Amino acid sequence: MFLVMMLHMVSPVSGEEKLEWGDHPDLVKPEIVTQSNKHSKLLVVFLGETVDLTCKVLFTSQPVSDIKCYGNGRRIMKPENHTMETQDGYAFIEDTFKIGNITEEMDQSTVTCEYSKGWYSGRILAIFNPFKLEIETSEEVCETCNGDVELIFKESKRSSSNEINLDRRIRSRIAEMTNVQPDDITLDNDEYTVTQPIATVTDNQAILAMRPELLINE
């Protein structure tokens, strides 16, 4: 038994050459995976954020090729970080690319990573789903800085609330930002709403960083 264990411990690694996204909590799978979207993920982001996306190549051979990253078809020339490790003749690559200042116009825009070596060719896709924030309040609350306001999170242009995995992630992100439980977030007409005291909102730097639009009800 000991000999079998030792042989297993020193056996060479092996696997299939593969291109994939690195771990990122805001990258989620589509609810329904089809042949056309099986290499795609949805990216949940807030306006104004900067996102680091990592493309990984597993079990490739040396000399390695470059991972090519494109934003809406335009080449992102240089990764922010590049690492390569080797084991048993295989190479494992990770390139991290920075996508800065998420805007409304990036709704449904894409980032793709491509890798080709010999017979292998892989391509993966991330689809941006940016959420913006509106703060709805009354004129009295606005003037006195006393009372509750409604935080309304919604996608910039296209709604994806029917995507269950995206719904779970955006609820989690809103809960983290506002320090509430996911069950305290209501969804109506594709808008996620949280009610909080105005003083709590104005002290929350993460909320202010989204540059929310203020809606004042008369």
TIKENU-83690 format. One record per residue (C-alpha): x, y, z; residue in three letters; residue number from 1. Coordinates in Angstrom, 3 decimals. Layout:
N
SITE        x        y        z   r   k
SITE        X        Y        Z ala NUM
...
END
This chain:
218
SITE        x        y        z   r   k
SITE    0.000    0.000    0.000 met   1
SITE    2.858    2.374    0.872 phe   2
SITE    4.552    1.705   -2.485 leu   3
SITE    1.299    2.402   -4.345 val   4
SITE    0.907    5.683   -2.479 met   5
SITE    4.493    6.705   -3.261 met   6
SITE    4.068    5.903   -6.961 leu   7
SITE    0.893    7.980   -7.013 his   8
SITE    2.644   10.902   -5.334 met   9
SITE    5.518   11.006   -7.851 val  10
SITE    3.490   10.203  -10.972 ser  11
SITE    3.741   12.930  -13.638 pro  12
SITE    0.907   15.391  -14.053 val  13
SITE   -1.188   15.124  -17.174 ser  14
SITE   -4.212   16.885  -18.514 gly  15
SITE   -5.912   18.453  -21.472 glu  16
SITE   -4.607   21.673  -22.980 glu  17
SITE   -7.179   24.252  -22.006 lys  18
SITE   -7.883   27.996  -21.892 leu  19
SITE  -10.121   29.218  -19.071 glu  20
SITE  -10.930   32.224  -16.905 trp  21
SITE   -9.218   32.537  -13.563 gly  22
SITE  -11.344   32.546  -10.431 asp  23
SITE  -13.401   35.726  -10.115 his  24
SITE  -16.577   35.956   -8.002 pro  25
SITE  -18.240   38.351  -10.456 asp  26
SITE  -17.863   35.991  -13.430 leu  27
SITE  -20.924   33.729  -13.507 val  28
SITE  -22.150   31.084  -15.908 lys  29
SITE  -25.250   31.701  -18.025 pro  30
SITE  -28.334   30.025  -16.570 glu  31
SITE  -28.784   27.922  -19.701 ile  32
SITE  -25.514   26.646  -21.162 val  33
SITE  -25.660   25.901  -24.889 thr  34
SITE  -23.127   24.984  -27.539 gln  35
SITE  -22.877   28.636  -28.537 ser  36
SITE  -22.267   30.068  -25.032 asn  37
SITE  -20.456   27.248  -23.228 lys  38
SITE  -17.216   29.258  -23.279 his  39
SITE  -18.918   32.480  -22.167 ser  40
SITE  -19.488   34.033  -18.741 lys  41
SITE  -21.456   37.034  -17.507 leu  42
SITE  -19.523   39.706  -15.631 leu  43
SITE  -21.381   41.597  -12.875 val  44
SITE  -19.899   45.076  -12.378 val  45
SITE  -20.802   48.500  -10.984 phe  46
SITE  -20.261   51.757  -12.860 leu  47
SITE  -16.867   53.334  -12.204 gly  48
SITE  -15.190   50.091  -11.161 glu  49
SITE  -11.913   48.673  -12.397 thr  50
SITE  -11.855   44.930  -13.035 val  51
SITE   -8.903   42.531  -13.202 asp  52
SITE   -9.588   39.500  -15.388 leu  53
SITE   -7.195   36.548  -15.507 thr  54
SITE   -6.857   34.218  -18.484 cys  55
SITE   -5.276   30.836  -17.745 lys  56
SITE   -3.742   28.263  -20.083 val  57
SITE   -3.283   24.756  -18.704 leu  58
SITE   -1.053   21.933  -19.959 phe  59
SITE    0.438   23.715  -22.947 thr  60
SITE    3.880   23.015  -24.389 ser  61
SITE    7.005   25.111  -24.684 gln  62
SITE    7.830   27.450  -26.253 pro  63
SITE    4.457   28.905  -25.300 val  64
SITE    2.384   31.269  -27.423 ser  65
SITE    1.008   34.613  -26.266 asp  66
SITE   -2.426   34.886  -24.710 ile  67
SITE   -4.263   37.511  -26.749 lys  68
SITE   -6.889   39.618  -25.010 cys  69
SITE   -9.407   41.835  -26.807 tyr  70
SITE  -11.883   44.413  -25.547 gly  71
SITE  -14.779   44.649  -28.010 asn  72
SITE  -12.463   43.405  -30.728 gly  73
SITE   -9.560   45.755  -29.938 arg  74
SITE   -6.334   44.195  -28.719 arg  75
SITE   -5.308   44.869  -25.135 ile  76
SITE   -1.601   44.839  -25.723 met  77
SITE    0.024   44.120  -22.377 lys  78
SITE   -1.155   42.167  -19.325 pro  79
SITE   -0.834   43.774  -15.909 glu  80
SITE    0.700   40.571  -14.616 asn  81
SITE    2.165   37.495  -16.322 his  82
SITE    3.217   34.232  -14.687 thr  83
SITE    4.340   30.894  -16.081 met  84
SITE    5.130   27.685  -14.249 glu  85
SITE    6.361   24.379  -15.647 thr  86
SITE    5.846   20.842  -14.439 gln  87
SITE    6.661   17.522  -16.117 asp  88
SITE    7.163   19.196  -19.470 gly  89
SITE    3.907   21.174  -19.366 tyr  90
SITE    3.569   24.941  -19.044 ala  91
SITE    0.855   26.759  -17.093 phe  92
SITE    0.296   30.427  -17.946 ile  93
SITE   -1.699   33.169  -16.230 glu  94
SITE   -2.129   36.658  -17.700 asp  95
SITE   -4.118   39.304  -15.832 thr  96
SITE   -5.638   42.204  -17.775 phe  97
SITE   -7.038   45.387  -16.231 lys  98
SITE  -10.311   46.858  -17.515 ile  99
SITE  -10.776   50.322  -16.024 gly 100
SITE  -13.616   52.767  -15.438 asn 101
SITE  -16.723   50.742  -16.274 ile 102
SITE  -19.318   52.916  -18.062 thr 103
SITE  -22.946   52.545  -19.151 glu 104
SITE  -21.815   52.250  -22.758 glu 105
SITE  -20.025   49.008  -21.880 met 106
SITE  -23.325   47.173  -21.285 asp 107
SITE  -23.130   43.903  -23.231 gln 108
SITE  -19.616   44.711  -24.438 ser 109
SITE  -17.151   41.826  -24.367 thr 110
SITE  -13.665   40.834  -23.373 val 111
SITE  -12.194   37.792  -25.082 thr 112
SITE   -9.033   35.799  -24.497 cys 113
SITE   -7.539   33.631  -27.227 glu 114
SITE   -4.708   31.109  -27.244 tyr 115
SITE   -3.378   29.001  -30.093 ser 116
SITE   -0.534   26.491  -30.101 lys 117
SITE   -0.085   23.759  -32.677 gly 118
SITE   -3.377   21.921  -33.093 trp 119
SITE   -4.975   23.665  -30.138 tyr 120
SITE   -7.005   26.853  -30.422 ser 121
SITE   -9.177   28.217  -27.591 gly 122
SITE  -11.328   31.290  -27.085 arg 123
SITE  -13.247   32.440  -23.995 ile 124
SITE  -15.643   35.346  -23.614 leu 125
SITE  -16.848   37.622  -20.780 ala 126
SITE  -19.975   39.761  -21.283 ile 127
SITE  -20.235   42.957  -19.231 phe 128
SITE  -23.420   43.549  -17.245 asn 129
SITE  -22.853   46.938  -15.563 pro 130
SITE  -25.267   48.168  -12.908 phe 131
SITE  -25.904   51.831  -12.177 lys 132
SITE  -27.376   53.373   -9.033 leu 133
SITE  -30.187   55.865   -8.547 glu 134
SITE  -31.109   57.340   -5.160 ile 135
SITE  -34.759   58.256   -4.786 glu 136
SITE  -35.870   60.512   -1.959 thr 137
SITE  -38.217   63.321   -1.043 ser 138
SITE  -37.391   67.017   -1.025 glu 139
SITE  -37.862   67.110    2.762 glu 140
SITE  -35.377   64.301    3.384 val 141
SITE  -32.923   65.920    1.011 cys 142
SITE  -33.156   69.290    2.764 glu 143
SITE  -33.110   68.020    6.353 thr 144
SITE  -30.701   65.101    5.810 cys 145
SITE  -33.069   63.078    7.967 asn 146
SITE  -35.136   60.082    6.889 gly 147
SITE  -34.940   57.136    4.501 asp 148
SITE  -33.952   56.982    0.856 val 149
SITE  -34.305   54.223   -1.710 glu 150
SITE  -31.228   52.852   -3.437 leu 151
SITE  -32.213   51.545   -6.864 ile 152
SITE  -29.701   49.351   -8.691 phe 153
SITE  -30.439   48.469  -12.305 lys 154
SITE  -28.645   47.448  -15.429 glu 155
SITE  -27.539   50.297  -17.629 ser 156
SITE  -29.396   49.224  -20.755 lys 157
SITE  -30.363   45.576  -21.177 arg 158
SITE  -32.056   43.589  -18.401 ser 159
SITE  -30.695   40.178  -17.427 ser 160
SITE  -32.764   39.594  -14.281 ser 161
SITE  -33.978   36.291  -15.762 asn 162
SITE  -30.420   34.993  -15.393 glu 163
SITE  -30.548   33.249  -12.018 ile 164
SITE  -26.769   33.136  -11.496 asn 165
SITE  -26.470   36.834  -12.320 leu 166
SITE  -29.381   37.610   -9.991 asp 167
SITE  -27.666   35.778   -7.121 arg 168
SITE  -24.389   37.592   -7.687 arg 169
SITE  -25.828   41.102   -7.956 ile 170
SITE  -27.867   40.518   -4.797 arg 171
SITE  -24.690   39.428   -3.045 ser 172
SITE  -22.775   42.480   -4.264 arg 173
SITE  -25.532   44.894   -3.241 ile 174
SITE  -25.735   43.211    0.168 ala 175
SITE  -21.968   43.589    0.627 glu 176
SITE  -22.065   47.252   -0.373 met 177
SITE  -25.062   48.222    1.751 thr 178
SITE  -24.533   45.854    4.709 asn 179
SITE  -27.963   44.255    4.393 val 180
SITE  -29.125   40.683    3.922 gln 181
SITE  -29.866   39.541    0.342 pro 182
SITE  -33.468   38.865    1.387 asp 183
SITE  -33.842   42.557    2.283 asp 184
SITE  -33.302   43.500   -1.372 ile 185
SITE  -36.504   43.753   -3.394 thr 186
SITE  -36.733   43.169   -7.140 leu 187
SITE  -39.421   44.873   -9.171 asp 188
SITE  -39.423   45.733  -12.881 asn 189
SITE  -35.769   44.676  -13.130 asp 190
SITE  -34.777   47.118  -10.361 glu 191
SITE  -33.109   46.023   -7.122 tyr 192
SITE  -34.109   48.299   -4.243 thr 193
SITE  -32.724   48.815   -0.734 val 194
SITE  -34.167   51.313    1.776 thr 195
SITE  -31.707   52.968    4.147 gln 196
SITE  -31.345   56.145    6.243 pro 197
SITE  -29.836   58.990    4.257 ile 198
SITE  -27.063   59.391    6.851 ala 199
SITE  -25.997   55.777    6.302 thr 200
SITE  -25.916   56.292    2.545 val 201
SITE  -23.871   59.501    2.641 thr 202
SITE  -21.287   57.795    4.885 asp 203
SITE  -20.888   54.851    2.468 asn 204
SITE  -17.909   55.570    0.214 gln 205
SITE  -18.629   52.571   -2.025 ala 206
SITE  -22.064   54.008   -2.824 ile 207
SITE  -20.683   57.492   -3.480 leu 208
SITE  -18.001   56.038   -5.775 ala 209
SITE  -20.766   54.901   -8.142 met 210
SITE  -21.731   58.566   -8.667 arg 211
SITE  -25.438   57.803   -8.215 pro 212
SITE  -28.141   59.875   -9.853 glu 213
SITE  -30.350   61.678   -7.338 leu 214
SITE  -34.110   61.579   -7.981 leu 215
SITE  -36.158   63.941   -5.799 ile 216
SITE  -39.885   63.371   -5.492 asn 217
SITE  -41.963   66.471   -4.901 glu 218
END
